[in-house]
Amino acid sequence: MDVDNGPTDGSGGGIDIEQSLLQQFSCMGTTDRDELIQQLQKVLGSHLNYSTAAFFLDMNNWNLQGAICSYFDVENSQKLPSMALASDPKACESESIEPNTPFQKTWNIYNNGTETWPIGCYLQCADGDRMGDTRKVIPCLHPGESTFITVDMVSPSTAGVYQSKWRLCTPAGTYFGDPVWAIVTVVEEGTMALTEQLQHLNDGPPDTDSNMC
């Protein structure tokens, strides 16, 4: 975000935000809460999820300028945790599944930062197709520690390729770390059984030479 190099009154935790931009937002006069949330996310970035944007707006009586200043006051006093994806156990597999079938998605994540994660962090479906639980509480990892996170899902009822994007969140709802993905291909019922039968046929008849005298 651009920083105003002009004079400032020192508020906002030491971070100067372009005053003309803030004035523009304060004069918009919109009362549509969804629109205000979208505007706040646009200004502060994609790391701010919907519920957190709504929280800062609500605590400032849905005033956009006040919400922006409050957000930077909080962010300046806190350091976000760090996370990286150690491995995706099924990243190299072609995950085909029939409709309405329960399955699990597992990721191996680790704390690649210098501080222990706070209590209450969670994994959340941030975008894409929602195929099951949208939130999963994760343990507090010390620097260098890793863990496997498994989410229960159910495949959609219609054939096609589906994907969902997941992000780790602080207890306050701010995204941190690398995004992780769940991608599956839903095939028509009976397709997988037919594919397996064809595979067995391609393997040829069993070798009977070993049974000959």
C-alpha positions in Angstrom: 0.0 0.0 0.0 1.3 3.5 -0.8 2.6 5.5 2.1 1.9 9.3 2.4 5.2 11.1 2.5 3.5 14.3 3.7 2.9 15.5 7.2 1.0 13.2 9.6 -0.6 13.6 13.0 1.2 10.5 14.2 -1.9 8.4 14.7 -2.4 4.9 13.4 0.6 3.3 15.2 3.3 5.1 13.2 2.0 4.0 9.7 0.9 6.8 7.5 -2.0 6.0 5.2 -2.7 8.2 2.2 -5.1 10.8 3.6 -6.9 11.5 0.4 -7.8 7.8 0.1 -9.1 7.7 3.6 -11.1 10.9 3.0 -12.6 9.4 -0.2 -13.8 6.3 1.7 -15.2 8.3 4.6 -17.2 10.4 2.1 -18.7 7.5 0.2 -21.6 7.3 2.5 -22.5 3.7 1.8 -24.4 1.8 4.5 -24.3 -1.6 2.8 -22.3 -3.8 5.1 -21.2 -6.3 2.6 -19.9 -3.5 0.4 -18.0 -2.0 3.3 -16.4 -5.4 4.1 -15.3 -5.8 0.5 -13.8 -2.3 0.5 -11.9 -3.0 3.7 -10.5 -6.2 2.3 -9.5 -4.4 -0.9 -7.6 -1.7 1.0 -5.9 -4.0 3.5 -5.2 -7.0 1.3 -6.4 -10.6 0.7 -4.9 -11.8 4.0 -7.9 -10.2 5.8 -10.8 -12.6 5.8 -14.5 -11.7 5.8 -15.2 -12.3 9.5 -12.1 -10.2 10.6 -13.1 -7.4 8.3 -16.6 -7.4 9.7 -15.2 -7.4 13.3 -13.1 -4.3 12.7 -15.9 -2.5 11.0 -18.4 -3.4 13.7 -16.1 -2.2 16.5 -15.9 1.2 14.7 -19.7 1.5 14.0 -19.1 0.5 10.4 -16.9 3.5 9.7 -14.3 2.4 7.1 -11.6 4.9 8.1 -11.9 4.0 11.7 -11.7 0.3 10.9 -8.5 0.8 8.9 -6.8 2.7 11.7 -7.9 0.1 14.3 -6.6 -2.7 12.2 -3.1 -1.1 11.9 -3.1 -0.4 15.6 -3.6 -4.1 16.3 -1.2 -5.4 13.6 1.6 -3.1 14.7 1.4 -4.6 18.2 1.4 -8.2 17.1 3.7 -10.4 14.9 2.0 -12.9 12.7 3.0 -16.6 13.0 4.9 -18.3 10.2 3.8 -21.5 8.4 5.0 -23.5 5.4 3.8 -26.7 3.7 6.3 -29.5 4.4 4.6 -31.9 2.0 1.2 -32.9 0.5 1.1 -36.7 0.8 -1.3 -37.0 -2.2 0.0 -34.1 -4.3 1.3 -36.4 -7.0 -1.7 -38.7 -7.1 -4.7 -38.3 -9.4 -7.5 -38.1 -6.9 -10.6 -39.5 -8.7 -13.7 -40.2 -6.6 -17.4 -41.0 -7.2 -20.1 -38.5 -6.2 -21.2 -38.1 -2.6 -18.3 -40.1 -1.3 -16.6 -39.3 2.0 -12.8 -38.9 1.8 -10.0 -37.2 3.7 -7.4 -34.6 2.7 -4.1 -34.5 4.6 -1.4 -31.9 4.7 2.0 -31.8 6.5 2.6 -28.3 7.7 5.4 -26.9 9.9 6.3 -23.8 11.9 9.1 -22.1 9.9 9.2 -19.0 12.1 10.9 -18.1 15.3 7.9 -18.0 17.6 5.4 -20.6 18.9 2.0 -20.4 17.4 -0.6 -18.9 19.8 -3.5 -21.1 21.2 -6.6 -21.0 19.0 -5.1 -21.0 15.5 -7.2 -22.9 12.9 -7.3 -24.0 9.3 -10.1 -22.6 7.3 -11.6 -23.0 3.8 -10.9 -19.6 2.4 -12.0 -20.0 -1.2 -13.3 -22.4 -3.8 -15.6 -25.4 -3.4 -16.6 -26.3 0.2 -16.6 -30.0 0.4 -16.9 -30.5 4.2 -15.7 -29.0 7.4 -14.8 -25.4 6.8 -12.7 -25.0 10.0 -10.1 -27.2 11.7 -8.4 -26.3 15.0 -4.6 -26.9 14.8 -2.1 -27.5 17.6 0.4 -24.9 18.9 3.6 -25.7 17.1 7.0 -24.6 18.3 9.6 -23.3 15.8 10.7 -26.2 13.6 7.9 -28.5 14.6 5.5 -30.1 12.1 2.2 -31.9 12.2 -0.3 -33.6 9.9 -3.7 -31.9 9.5 -6.5 -34.1 8.2 -9.9 -32.7 7.1 -13.0 -34.8 6.5 -14.7 -34.0 3.2 -17.5 -35.3 0.9 -17.2 -35.2 -2.8 -19.8 -33.1 -4.7 -22.8 -34.8 -6.3 -21.9 -33.8 -9.9 -19.0 -35.0 -12.0 -16.2 -32.4 -12.6 -13.0 -31.1 -11.2 -13.3 -29.3 -7.8 -10.8 -27.4 -5.7 -10.8 -25.6 -2.4 -8.2 -23.2 -1.0 -7.4 -23.4 2.7 -5.5 -20.9 4.9 -4.2 -20.9 8.5 -5.7 -18.2 10.7 -4.7 -16.6 13.9 -7.3 -16.7 16.8 -8.4 -13.2 15.6 -9.0 -14.5 12.1 -6.0 -13.1 10.2 -4.5 -15.4 7.5 -0.9 -16.4 7.7 1.5 -18.9 6.0 1.3 -20.7 2.7 -2.1 -21.6 1.2 -2.9 -25.3 0.8 -5.3 -26.9 -1.7 -7.7 -29.8 -2.0 -8.3 -30.8 -5.6 -10.4 -33.8 -6.6 -12.0 -35.1 -9.8 -15.5 -36.4 -9.4 -16.4 -39.1 -12.0 -19.7 -40.7 -12.8 -20.9 -43.6 -10.7 -19.5 -46.9 -12.0 -16.7 -45.3 -13.9 -14.0 -46.3 -11.4 -15.2 -49.9 -11.2 -15.2 -50.1 -15.0 -11.7 -48.6 -15.1 -10.4 -51.2 -12.7 -12.0 -54.0 -14.7 -10.3 -52.7 -17.9 -7.0 -52.5 -16.0 -7.3 -56.1 -15.0 -7.9 -57.1 -18.7 -4.9 -55.1 -19.8 -2.8 -57.0 -17.3 -3.5 -60.2 -19.3 -4.3 -63.7 -18.1 -2.4 -65.1 -15.1 0.8 -66.9 -15.8 0.2 -70.7 -15.8 3.6 -71.8 -16.9 4.7 -72.3 -13.3 1.9 -74.8 -12.8 2.8 -77.0 -15.8 4.7 -80.2 -15.1 
